Amino acid sequence: MGIKFSNNFVTTISGAINNSVTTIPIASATGFPALGASDFAFCTLQKESPFTLEIVKVTARSGTNLTVVRAQDGTSASAFSSGDAFELRITAGG
């Protein structure tokens, strides 16, 4: 299959994460595309202070937990706090 998109998917993460976790809890998965065995989606984590962006490759979803590959498209894996933004955006990898 391949890359999946969704119109205007925006949520927040529901728990703090460090720079090495590969499961990200999100507040809501409503509107996130279904992922088959070989499907994936590129999403962006964003925090405001200090301003930080990280692109992740989402490879699976179980409820509101997303399995990800960190630090995609030249970004670095970072720590994020509960309430930081998580959005499905168009990226260079897409």
Buried (B, 14 or more C-beta within 10 A) or exposed (E): EEEBEEEEBEBBBBBEBEEEBEEBBBBEBEEBBEBEEEBBBBBBBBBEEEEBBBBBBBBBBEEBBBBBBBBBBEBEBBBBEEEBBBEBBEBEEB
